Amino acid sequence: MGQPREIFAVCPKGVEQLLADEIRQLGGEVIKESHLGVSWLGDLELAYRFCLWTRLATRLLLPLKESQVDDIDQMYDAAYDIPWSEFFTVDKSIRIDFHGKSEFVNNTQFGGQKIKDAICDRFRADVGARPNVDKDADVKIEVQLRHGRITISLNIAGDSLHKRGYRLMPGQAPLKENLAAALLIRAGWPARAAKGENLLDPMCGSGTLLIEGLLMAADIAPGLNRQVQGFEALKLHDRSVWKTIVDEARQRRTDGLASMESQFFGYENNPFQVEATLSNFSRAGVGDDILDEKVQIQSKSFQELWLRESVIKKGGLIICNPPYGERLSELPQLAPLYNELNEVTRATLPDWGMALITGNVDLARSIRRPMHKKYSFYNGAIPCTFLVFNACDERSMTVLTTSIRGPVEAFANRLKKNLKPLRKWAKRENINCYRIYDADLPEYSVAIDMYNDCLHVQEYVAPKTIEPAKAERRILDLLAVLPEVTGIAKENIVLKRRERQSGKKQYQRNSDFQQEAESHRMEVIEGNAKIWVNLQDYLDTGLFLDHRPTRMNIAAIAKGQRFLNLFCYTATASVHAAVAGAKTTTSVDLSKTYLNWAEDNFRLNGLLEKTTQGNQGKVAAMPSKDNTRGSSRAVTNPWGAQEQAQKKDEKHQFIEADCREWLKTIQTQTEEEKYDLIFMDPPTFSNSKKMEGILDIQRDHVELIEMAMARLTKHGLLIFSNNLRKFDMDESALKQFTIDNVSAKSVPNDYSRRANIHHCFEIRHAKKK
């Protein structure tokens, strides 16, 4: 490389133009920009300088061979034709990074293996030995196969150039160093730093944006801290040239730090992260004096932002990488968060510039500053928008007494109207969990339930006639105003997205929360019963609020009764019956998880033996599978063969079984063996692998009711309900029974806007004439 030759610099998508400008500033001649990076001309000294000073590239490749290949043999020959021993010695280990596929290479591992074979065979032919292959190799070889054309290159930078060597402890959602540098350049930080302005990251995490900003302001080469450069293992390496360039960079660092006027401020409310961030600064090679004088990382939230007047007057840039809300569960906290970010920075630093990167532009609508520019980037695989704002203008400084403005005001007014009477009613009825909104306005299609001091928000999937982007904006607007309207803290709002579902699908664990190690439980009160609910880990919470009147009715008549609860879910109806003095309760369900939950509900009300499990307090862990239970547990297999219960004389039984098969096998021949009160709330449809056949409630309700009535005493009552909106009771097939449709009175006050939420019937044996 004594003479300029073509080199290829790889960079993140969206950074190509900035990288081309950087190459020109270093003295290189740009040939072509592409979505993968920039081709340019440079000699060995310029390549060294690039590896040391680039803030934007990830790799620097020296192409050795480019040719058309039509089969695997031609690809092998292309690699074999390169005189590898002229570039490095056989004692250097190698690694092949293969990218691309074709008709004859269907995976990168196979392609890399063939290239490795060619290199080793050529070494054997030339020097009689072959190099070793190692993941952490001395020499990295990169191969691109695109549209039948292969390019084989030496990676003369070695490890990715974004690794500066200072960030050993990244934050929860770290930016790569070269992306952080690109954002700072797009935000105009180099020009601001030249004027001595300051840099603030109100959510600094591991401090990447601040550290990259300091490296720019102090004229520090990003590669100075890198321990190993890829070209050091190559024969072309000239140590004297490299040493001269490094010495020059070290002197520029010394001079830059001495003349730097900018200060750097970060806020991070995790104290452990603050320590890690300060360690990252120290490893960046800025020196303890600079850390003490120019860097201030506070273990506080940005809501407590405060800077000295002299710092504010000097001017600066606010830049941050706030959460994007990739997971649905994060949106309730993020919608108000962006608004708070706007209000805090507007009140404190109105004359500073501001920039942020986000994967959800709708969240950033809360930033009420004039837009300067916006750019597209990728943060890893996430497409993001980088927004650059000017200082606040007159509109920005208008003090808003409320965040409720625009179309969302209609939703807020409706919710306020609902809340006032519902809160009075709930207090009177001793209820602290109830529905406050259920898609009252078509534009805001959500159901909102109050649980103590928490909100459970379920977003119905928008109709196809509504644009997804518009639906997303509406839900964000709704989440932003909920804390103000309800008085519930944003941290206590849980959001889920659900389609209108049938059957046991509603019981499945919510995929948004699969990674949670344990569930989150909360104790709520309904009449005289206490119940565990879980707002986060499942689509449903463990308590069907629309069946409250039915449960209260069961409590009113259950004293002294033998109670059977079929398809019991978490057995909340059984809890009500037991608290009211039922003689016995039997709860049957196919789900072991929900039966465990059911027993914990009984235990919460003092109806079963206490265990050492930590259920005292608001939040407790889910029961473990091997937890010893103090109740009777009979288990039936899918074929209906009933196993021996642990204790036959237990007052409260919990039976893991397919209800339909269990009804077929249970022996209740005498009145004393039958049940006085039965509650059956089957799913609309179920095809669980644990059950025999398929349950379709419209098709199968007659059989289910007949089997349940055969287990009911002659003066007993069966309460049958389901949630199939178009359900039609086949009374002609059940004419031997007295059937009363009580659906209207079974709908609770807080569901009055959705009177068809379920069907409910009271069924008795007909009196003999």
C-alpha positions in Angstrom: 0.0 0.0 0.0 2.8 2.4 -0.8 0.5 3.9 -3.4 -3.2 4.8 -3.0 -5.5 1.8 -3.7 -9.2 1.1 -3.2 -10.3 0.5 0.4 -13.9 -0.1 1.6 -15.2 1.3 4.9 -18.2 -0.4 6.4 -20.7 1.6 8.5 -24.2 1.4 9.9 -27.1 2.0 7.6 -27.9 5.7 7.4 -24.4 6.8 8.2 -22.9 6.5 4.6 -23.0 10.2 3.8 -21.4 11.2 7.1 -18.7 8.6 6.6 -17.9 9.9 3.1 -17.5 13.4 4.6 -15.2 12.0 7.3 -13.0 10.2 4.8 -12.6 13.4 2.8 -11.7 15.3 5.9 -8.9 12.7 6.6 -7.6 13.2 3.0 -9.1 10.2 1.3 -10.7 10.2 -2.2 -14.3 8.9 -2.1 -15.2 6.6 -5.0 -18.7 5.5 -4.2 -21.2 5.4 -1.4 -23.5 2.4 -1.0 -25.9 1.0 1.7 -23.0 -1.1 3.0 -20.5 1.7 3.3 -18.0 3.8 1.3 -15.4 2.9 -1.3 -12.3 5.2 -1.3 -8.7 5.6 -2.3 -6.0 5.7 0.3 -2.4 4.6 1.1 -1.1 2.8 4.1 -0.6 6.0 6.2 -4.1 7.1 5.4 -5.5 3.7 6.3 -3.7 4.0 9.7 -5.1 7.4 10.2 -8.6 6.2 9.4 -8.5 3.3 11.8 -7.3 5.7 14.6 -9.6 8.6 13.9 -12.9 7.3 12.4 -15.8 7.9 14.6 -18.4 6.3 12.2 -17.0 3.1 10.6 -17.3 -0.4 11.8 -14.7 -2.1 9.6 -12.0 -1.2 7.1 -11.5 -3.8 4.3 -8.7 -4.2 1.8 -10.2 -6.0 -1.2 -7.8 -8.7 -2.6 -10.0 -10.4 -5.2 -13.3 -9.7 -6.9 -14.7 -12.0 -9.6 -17.9 -13.7 -10.9 -18.4 -17.2 -9.6 -21.1 -19.7 -10.8 -20.4 -22.7 -8.6 -18.6 -23.8 -5.5 -15.5 -24.8 -7.4 -15.1 -21.3 -8.9 -15.5 -19.8 -5.4 -12.8 -22.1 -4.1 -10.5 -21.2 -7.0 -11.0 -17.4 -6.4 -9.8 -17.8 -2.8 -7.0 -20.2 -3.8 -5.6 -17.7 -6.4 -4.7 -15.2 -3.8 -1.1 -15.5 -2.6 -2.0 -15.5 1.1 1.6 -15.9 2.3 2.5 -12.6 0.9 0.0 -10.9 3.3 0.7 -12.8 6.6 2.8 -15.6 7.9 1.5 -19.1 8.5 1.9 -18.7 12.3 -1.0 -16.2 12.4 -4.5 -17.6 13.1 -7.3 -16.7 10.8 -11.1 -16.3 10.9 -13.5 -16.1 7.9 -16.5 -13.9 8.1 -18.7 -14.9 5.2 -21.8 -12.8 4.1 -24.3 -13.7 1.5 -25.9 -16.7 -0.2 -26.5 -18.1 -3.7 -27.8 -21.1 -5.5 -24.6 -23.1 -4.6 -24.1 -21.6 -1.1 -27.1 -21.9 1.1 -25.6 -20.9 4.4 -22.7 -18.7 5.5 -21.0 -21.5 7.6 -20.7 -23.7 4.5 -19.4 -20.7 2.5 -16.8 -19.8 5.1 -15.6 -23.4 5.3 -14.9 -23.5 1.6 -12.9 -20.3 1.7 -11.0 -21.6 4.7 -10.1 -24.8 2.8 -8.8 -22.7 -0.1 -6.7 -20.5 2.1 -5.2 -23.5 4.0 -4.5 -25.4 0.8 -2.8 -22.4 -0.8 -0.6 -22.0 2.3 0.4 -25.8 2.2 1.3 -25.4 -1.5 3.4 -22.3 -0.9 5.1 -22.9 2.5 4.2 -26.5 3.4 2.0 -25.6 6.4 -1.4 -24.2 7.1 -2.6 -21.5 9.6 -4.9 -22.3 12.5 -8.5 -21.1 12.7 -9.5 -19.2 15.7 -12.6 -17.2 16.7 -10.3 -14.5 18.2 -7.9 -14.7 15.2 -4.9 -12.5 14.4 -6.1 -12.1 10.8 -9.8 -11.6 9.9 -10.8 -12.3 6.3 -14.2 -11.0 5.0 -16.1 -12.5 2.1 -19.1 -11.0 0.4 -21.2 -13.0 -2.1 -23.8 -10.9 -3.8 -25.6 -11.8 -7.1 -23.0 -14.3 -8.1 -20.1 -11.9 -7.5 -17.5 -12.6 -4.8 -15.3 -10.1 -3.0 -12.6 -11.4 -0.7 -11.0 -8.8 1.6 -8.6 -8.5 4.5 -10.2 -6.7 7.5 -7.2 -4.5 8.3 -9.0 -2.9 11.3 -9.5 -6.2 13.2 -12.3 -5.9 15.8 -15.2 -3.6 15.0 -14.1 0.0 15.0 -17.1 1.0 17.1 -15.4 -0.7 20.1 -13.3 2.1 21.5 -12.2 0.2 24.6 -13.9 2.3 27.2 -17.4 0.8 27.5 -17.0 -2.4 29.5 -20.4 -1.9 31.2 -23.1 -0.9 28.8 -26.6 0.2 29.9 -29.9 -1.4 29.4 -30.5 -0.1 25.9 -27.0 1.0 24.7 -26.2 2.8 21.5 -23.1 1.6 19.6 -20.4 4.2 19.8 -20.3 5.0 16.1 -24.1 5.5 16.0 -23.8 7.8 19.0 -21.1 9.8 17.1 -23.3 10.0 14.0 -26.2 11.4 16.1 -23.9 14.0 17.6 -22.7 15.1 14.2 -26.2 15.3 12.8 -27.2 17.3 15.9 -24.5 19.9 15.2 -22.4 19.1 18.3 -19.0 19.6 16.8 -19.8 23.3 15.9 -21.3 23.8 19.4 -18.3 22.2 21.1 -16.0 24.5 19.1 -17.8 27.5 20.7 -17.4 25.9 24.2 -21.1 25.0 24.6 -22.2 22.2 27.0 -23.7 18.8 26.4 -26.5 17.2 28.5 -28.0 13.7 28.3 -31.0 13.6 30.7 -31.1 9.7 30.4 -27.5 9.0 30.0 -27.4 5.2 30.7 -23.8 4.1 30.2 -22.8 7.6 29.0 -22.0 6.7 25.4 -23.4 10.0 23.9 -21.6 12.1 26.5 -18.3 10.2 26.1 -18.4 10.5 22.3 -19.3 14.1 22.7 -16.3 14.7 24.9 -13.9 12.9 22.5 -15.1 15.2 19.8 -14.8 18.4 21.9 -11.3 17.5 23.1 -10.0 16.3 19.7 -9.4 12.8 20.9 -8.9 10.0 18.4 -11.5 7.3 19.1 -9.0 4.5 18.3 -6.4 5.5 20.9 -7.7 3.1 23.5 -7.9 0.1 21.2 -5.4 -2.4 22.3 -5.0 -4.3 19.0 -5.3 -3.2 15.4 -5.9 -5.8 12.7 -3.1 -4.5 10.5 -0.5 -5.3 13.1 -0.6 -9.0 12.1 0.0 -8.2 8.4 3.3 -8.1 6.5 2.4 -4.7 5.1 2.5 -3.2 8.7 5.0 -0.3 9.1 5.5 0.2 12.8 7.3 3.5 12.4 4.6 5.1 10.4 2.0 3.8 12.9 4.0 5.1 15.9 4.2 8.6 14.3 0.5 8.8 13.8 -0.3 7.6 17.3 2.2 10.1 18.9 0.6 12.9 16.9 -2.9 11.8 18.2 -1.7 11.7 21.8 -0.4 15.2 21.5 -3.6 16.4 20.0 -5.4 14.8 23.0 -3.3 16.6 25.5 -3.8 19.9 23.7 -7.5 19.3 23.2 -8.2 18.5 26.8 -6.3 21.6 27.9 -8.2 23.9 25.7 -11.7 22.3 26.0 -14.3 24.6 27.5 -17.3 22.3 27.2 -18.9 20.6 30.2 -20.8 17.3 30.2 -23.9 16.5 32.3 -25.8 13.3 32.7 -28.7 12.1 34.7 -29.3 8.5 35.6 -31.6 7.3 38.4 -29.8 3.9 38.7 -26.9 4.4 41.1 -25.1 1.3 39.9 -25.3 2.5 36.4 -23.9 5.9 37.4 -20.8 4.1 38.8 -20.4 2.2 35.6 -20.8 5.3 33.5 -18.0 7.1 35.5 -15.8 4.1 35.0 -16.5 4.3 31.3 -15.4 7.9 31.3 -12.2 7.0 33.1 -11.3 4.3 30.6 -11.9 6.8 27.8 -8.6 8.3 28.8 -9.7 11.8 29.7 -7.9 12.0 33.0 -9.2 12.5 36.6 -8.8 16.3 36.4 -11.2 16.5 33.5 -13.6 14.1 35.2 -13.7 16.3 38.3 -13.9 19.6 36.4 -15.9 18.9 33.3 -18.0 15.8 33.9 -21.0 15.6 36.2 -23.1 12.4 36.3 -25.9 12.6 38.8 -27.8 9.7 40.3 -31.2 11.4 39.8 -34.0 11.3 37.4 -34.2 14.0 34.7 -37.3 15.4 36.4 -34.8 16.8 39.0 -32.8 18.6 36.3 -30.9 21.6 37.6 -27.8 23.4 36.2 -26.0 26.5 37.4 -27.0 29.7 35.8 -23.5 30.2 34.3 -23.7 26.8 32.6 -27.2 27.6 31.2 -26.1 30.9 29.8 -23.2 29.3 27.9 -25.6 27.4 25.8 -25.6 23.8 24.7 -27.3 20.7 23.3 -29.7 18.3 25.0 -29.4 14.8 23.4 -30.8 11.5 24.5 -31.8 8.0 23.6 -35.1 7.6 25.5 -37.0 4.3 25.6 -38.9 3.5 22.4 -41.7 1.4 23.7 -40.8 -1.7 21.7 -42.8 -3.8 24.2 -46.4 -2.9 24.6 -46.1 -3.0 28.3 -43.8 0.0 28.3 -46.1 2.4 26.6 -48.2 3.5 29.6 -45.0 4.9 31.2 -43.5 6.3 28.1 -46.4 8.4 26.8 -46.2 10.7 29.9 -42.4 10.4 30.0 -41.9 12.2 26.8 -44.2 14.9 27.9 -42.3 15.3 31.1 -39.0 15.5 29.1 -40.5 18.3 27.1 -41.8 20.2 30.2 -38.5 19.8 32.2 -36.2 20.9 29.4 -38.5 23.7 28.2 -38.6 25.1 31.7 -34.9 24.7 32.4 -33.1 25.0 29.1 -35.4 26.7 26.6 -32.5 28.3 24.6 -30.5 25.1 24.2 -30.9 22.8 21.1 -32.4 19.4 21.6 -32.1 16.1 19.8 -33.4 12.6 20.4 -33.5 9.2 18.7 -36.7 7.1 18.9 -38.2 4.1 17.3 -41.7 5.6 17.9 -42.1 9.1 16.4 -45.6 9.4 17.9 -44.1 9.4 21.4 -41.9 12.4 20.4 -44.9 14.5 19.4 -44.8 15.7 23.0 -41.6 17.7 22.3 -43.0 21.2 21.6 -40.0 22.8 20.0 -39.6 23.8 16.3 -38.2 21.0 14.2 -34.9 21.6 12.5 -34.2 18.2 10.8 -35.1 14.6 11.0 -32.9 11.6 9.9 -33.4 7.9 9.5 -31.1 5.5 11.3 -31.0 1.9 12.5 -30.3 1.2 16.1 -29.3 -2.4 15.6 -32.2 -3.9 13.7 -34.6 -1.2 14.9 -35.5 1.5 12.4 -35.4 4.8 14.2 -35.9 8.5 13.5 -33.4 11.1 14.8 -35.2 14.4 15.6 -33.2 17.6 15.8 -35.0 20.6 17.4 -34.1 24.2 17.6 -34.4 26.3 20.8 -37.9 27.0 22.1 -40.0 29.5 20.3 -43.1 31.4 21.5 -45.3 28.4 21.0 -42.9 26.2 23.0 -43.0 28.5 25.9 -46.8 28.6 26.2 -47.6 27.0 29.6 -50.1 24.3 29.3 -52.2 23.7 32.4 -53.2 20.3 31.1 -51.9 17.7 28.7 -55.5 17.1 27.5 -55.8 18.8 24.2 -57.0 18.0 20.7 -59.2 15.0 19.8 -58.3 13.1 23.0 -60.3 15.7 25.0 -63.5 13.9 24.1 -62.1 10.6 25.6 -61.0 12.5 28.7 -64.4 14.0 29.2 -66.2 10.7 28.8 -63.9 9.0 31.3 -64.4 11.8 33.8 -68.2 11.4 33.3 -67.9 7.7 34.0 -65.7 7.9 37.0 -67.7 10.2 39.2 -70.8 7.9 39.8 -68.7 4.7 39.5 -66.4 5.6 42.4 -69.3 6.4 44.7 -71.0 3.2 43.7 -67.9 1.1 44.2 -67.2 2.6 47.7 -70.8 1.8 48.7 -70.6 -1.8 47.5 -67.1 -2.4 49.0 -65.6 -3.0 45.6 -62.1 -1.9 44.5 -61.9 -3.4 41.1 -64.4 -2.4 38.4 -64.6 -1.2 34.7 -64.5 2.5 34.1 -64.5 2.6 30.3 -65.3 0.1 27.5 -64.8 1.5 24.0 -67.4 4.1 24.7 -66.0 6.1 21.8 -65.2 4.1 18.7 -62.0 6.2 18.1 -60.6 5.1 21.5 -61.3 1.3 21.4 -60.0 0.2 24.8 -61.4 -1.3 27.9 -60.1 0.2 31.2 -60.5 -1.4 34.6 -59.6 0.0 38.0 -57.8 -2.4 40.4 -57.0 -0.6 43.7 -54.6 2.2 42.6 -53.8 0.6 39.2 -55.3 0.7 35.8 -55.6 -2.3 33.5 -55.9 -1.1 29.9 -56.8 -3.5 27.1 -56.5 -2.2 23.6 -58.8 -3.9 21.1 -57.2 -4.4 17.7 -58.3 -1.6 15.5 -60.5 -2.4 12.5 -58.9 -2.6 9.1 -60.5 0.6 8.1 -58.4 2.5 10.6 -54.7 3.2 9.6 -52.3 1.5 12.1 -50.4 4.7 12.5 -53.5 6.6 13.5 -54.6 3.9 15.9 -51.1 4.0 17.5 -51.3 7.8 17.9 -54.7 7.6 19.6 -53.5 5.0 22.1 -50.5 7.1 23.0 -52.7 10.2 23.4 -55.0 8.2 25.6 -52.1 6.9 27.8 -50.7 10.4 28.1 -53.9 11.8 29.7 -54.9 8.8 31.9 -52.8 9.8 34.9 -54.2 13.3 34.9 -57.8 12.2 34.5 -57.8 9.3 36.9 -55.1 10.3 39.4 -53.4 7.0 38.9 -49.5 7.2 38.6 -48.2 6.2 35.1 -46.1 3.4 36.8 -49.4 1.8 37.8 -50.9 1.6 34.3 -50.7 -1.8 32.5 -51.4 -1.9 28.7 -52.3 -5.1 26.8 -53.4 -5.6 23.2 -56.1 -8.2 22.7 -58.3 -9.4 19.9 -61.8 -10.4 20.7 -61.1 -14.0 21.6 -62.9 -17.2 22.4 -62.4 -20.1 24.6 -59.3 -20.9 26.6 -57.2 -18.7 24.4 -58.0 -15.9 26.8 -56.3 -17.8 29.6 -52.9 -18.1 27.8 -49.9 -16.3 29.1 -49.3 -13.0 27.4 -46.3 -13.2 25.1 -45.3 -9.6 26.0 -44.4 -10.9 29.4 -42.9 -14.3 28.7 -39.5 -13.2 30.0 -40.8 -12.2 33.4 -39.3 -14.7 35.9 -42.3 -14.4 38.3 -45.8 -13.0 38.2 -47.0 -9.9 40.0 -50.0 -10.4 42.3 -52.2 -7.8 43.9 -54.9 -8.4 46.5 -58.4 -6.9 45.7 -61.7 -6.9 47.6 -65.0 -7.9 46.2 -67.8 -7.9 48.8 -66.6 -10.1 51.6 -64.0 -11.9 49.5 -60.3 -11.2 49.0 -58.9 -12.2 45.6 -55.4 -12.3 44.0 -55.2 -10.7 40.6 -52.3 -10.4 38.2 -52.4 -7.5 35.9 -49.2 -8.2 34.0 -48.5 -11.8 33.1 -51.7 -13.0 31.4 -54.3 -11.6 29.0 -56.9 -11.9 31.8 -56.3 -10.9 35.4 -57.7 -13.8 37.3 -61.0 -12.1 37.9 -63.8 -11.7 35.4 -65.4 -8.4 36.5 -68.6 -8.9 34.4 -69.6 -11.9 36.6 -69.5 -10.0 39.8 -73.3 -9.9 40.3 -73.4 -13.7 39.8 -70.7 -14.2 42.3 -72.4 -12.0 44.8 -75.7 -13.9 44.2 -73.8 -17.2 44.9 -72.5 -15.7 48.1 -76.1 -14.7 49.1 -77.5 -18.3 48.7 -74.4 -20.6 49.3 -74.6 -20.9 53.1 -74.9 -24.6 54.0 -74.9 -25.6 50.4 -72.7 -28.1 48.6 -71.2 -26.0 45.8 -69.7 -27.1 42.5 -67.8 -24.7 40.2 -67.2 -26.1 36.7 -64.6 -24.5 34.4 -63.7 -22.7 37.6 -60.7 -20.6 36.3 -59.2 -19.2 39.5 -62.3 -20.3 41.5 -63.4 -16.8 42.6 -67.0 -18.0 42.7 -65.9 -20.8 45.0 -64.2 -18.3 47.2 -67.4 -16.3 47.6 -69.4 -19.4 48.3 -66.8 -20.6 50.9 -66.6 -17.2 52.6 -70.4 -17.2 52.8 -70.5 -20.5 54.6 -70.9 -23.2 52.0 -70.9 -26.7 53.4 -68.4 -27.8 50.8 -66.9 -26.5 47.5 -65.6 -28.4 44.5 -63.7 -26.5 41.8 -62.9 -28.2 38.6 -60.6 -26.9 35.8 -58.2 -28.3 33.2 -55.4 -25.8 34.1 -53.0 -26.7 36.9 -51.8 -23.1 36.9 -55.2 -21.7 37.6 -56.0 -24.4 40.2 -52.9 -23.4 42.1 -54.0 -19.8 41.9 -57.5 -20.9 43.1 -56.0 -22.5 46.2 -54.0 -19.4 46.9 -57.3 -17.4 46.7 -58.7 -19.8 49.4 -55.6 -19.4 51.5 -55.8 -15.6 51.2 -59.3 -15.8 52.9 -58.1 -18.1 55.6 -60.0 -21.1 54.2 -57.0 -23.4 53.8 -53.9 -24.0 55.8 -51.3 -21.2 55.6 -48.0 -22.1 53.8 -44.6 -20.6 54.0 -45.2 -19.1 50.6 -44.8 -15.3 50.6 -48.3 -14.2 49.9 -48.4 -11.6 52.6 -48.6 -8.2 51.1 -49.5 -6.6 47.7 -47.2 -8.6 45.5 -46.2 -12.2 45.9 -44.6 -14.9 43.7 -46.6 -17.4 41.7 -46.9 -20.8 43.5 -44.2 -23.2 42.6 -45.2 -26.4 40.9 -43.9 -28.6 43.8 -45.6 -26.5 46.5 -47.3 -28.7 49.2 -51.0 -28.0 49.2 -53.2 -28.2 52.2 -56.3 -29.1 50.2 -57.7 -32.1 48.4 -56.5 -32.4 44.8 -58.0 -35.0 42.6 -56.5 -35.3 39.1 -58.2 -37.0 36.2 -56.5 -38.0 32.9 -58.0 -37.1 29.5 -59.8 -40.4 29.4 -61.7 -39.5 32.5 -60.3 -42.1 34.9 -60.4 -40.5 38.3 -57.5 -40.9 40.7 -57.7 -41.1 44.4 -57.9 -37.7 46.1 -55.3 -36.9 48.7 -58.0 -36.6 51.4 -61.6 -37.7 50.8 -63.0 -35.7 53.7 -61.6 -32.3 52.7 -64.1 -29.4 52.8 -62.7 -27.8 49.7 -61.6 -29.8 46.7 -59.7 -28.6 43.6 -59.9 -31.1 40.7 -57.7 -30.9 37.6 -59.8 -32.4 34.9 -61.7 -31.9 31.7 -65.0 -30.9 33.1 -67.0 -32.7 30.4 -65.2 -36.0 31.0 -65.3 -35.5 34.8 -69.1 -35.1 34.7 -69.4 -38.3 32.8 -67.4 -40.3 35.4 -68.4 -38.7 38.8 -70.8 -40.9 40.8 -73.7 -38.9 42.4 -76.5 -41.3 42.7 -78.0 -40.2 46.0 -79.2 -36.7 47.0 -76.4 -36.6 49.6 -73.8 -37.1 46.9 -75.2 -34.4 44.7 -74.7 -30.6 44.7 -77.1 -28.0 45.9 -75.6 -25.2 43.8 -73.7 -25.4 40.6 -72.0 -22.7 38.6 -70.8 -23.4 35.1 -69.1 -20.8 32.9 -67.5 -22.7 30.0 -65.4 -21.2 27.3 -67.0 -20.5 23.9 -64.6 -22.8 22.2 -61.8 -25.0 23.3 -59.5 -27.5 21.6 -56.9 -27.9 24.3 -54.6 -30.8 23.8 -55.3 -31.8 27.4 -59.0 -32.5 26.7 -60.8 -35.2 24.8 -62.3 -33.7 21.6 -63.4 -30.1 21.0 -65.7 -28.0 23.0 -68.1 -25.8 21.1 -70.6 -24.2 23.5 -73.4 -23.6 21.0 -73.2 -27.2 19.9 -72.4 -28.9 23.2 -74.4 -26.8 25.8 -77.3 -29.2 25.9 -75.1 -32.1 26.8 -73.2 -30.1 29.4 -76.4 -28.8 31.1 -78.0 -32.3 31.2 -74.9 -33.8 32.8 -74.7 -31.0 35.3 -78.4 -31.3 36.2 -77.9 -35.0 36.8 -75.5 -34.0 39.6 -77.9 -31.4 41.0 -80.2 -32.0 44.0 -83.9 -31.9 43.2 -84.3 -28.5 44.7 -80.9 -27.2 43.6 -79.9 -24.4 41.2 -77.6 -24.5 38.2 -76.3 -21.1 37.1 -75.1 -21.4 33.5 -73.3 -18.6 31.7 -71.1 -18.1 28.6 -69.7 -15.2 26.6 -70.8 -16.2 23.1 -72.5 -13.1 21.9 -74.9 -14.9 19.5 -75.6 -17.8 21.9 -79.1 -19.4 21.5 -80.3 -21.6 24.3 -82.0 -24.7 23.0 -84.9 -24.7 25.4 -86.8 -27.3 23.4 -84.1 -29.9 24.0 -84.0 -28.9 27.7 -87.8 -28.7 28.2 -87.6 -31.1 31.2 -86.0 -28.2 33.1 -87.2 -24.7 34.2 -84.9 -22.1 32.6 -84.9 -18.5 33.5 -82.8 -16.0 31.4 -81.3 -13.7 34.0 -78.7 -12.1 31.7 -80.1 -8.6 32.2 -79.8 -8.6 36.0 -76.4 -10.4 35.9 -74.7 -7.5 34.1 -73.0 -5.2 36.7 -73.5 -1.5 36.9 -70.1 -0.8 35.5 -70.9 -2.8 32.4 -74.2 -1.1 31.6 -72.7 0.2 28.4 -72.2 -3.3 27.2 -75.3 -5.2 28.2 -74.6 -8.2 25.9 -71.3 -9.0 27.6 -72.5 -12.4 28.5 -75.6 -14.7 28.8 -76.7 -16.1 32.1 -79.4 -18.6 33.0 -80.8 -20.1 36.2 -81.8 -23.7 35.6 -83.8 -25.9 38.0 -85.5 -29.2 37.9 -89.1 -28.8 36.8 -91.6 -29.3 39.6 -93.7 -32.4 39.3 -97.4 -31.7 38.8 
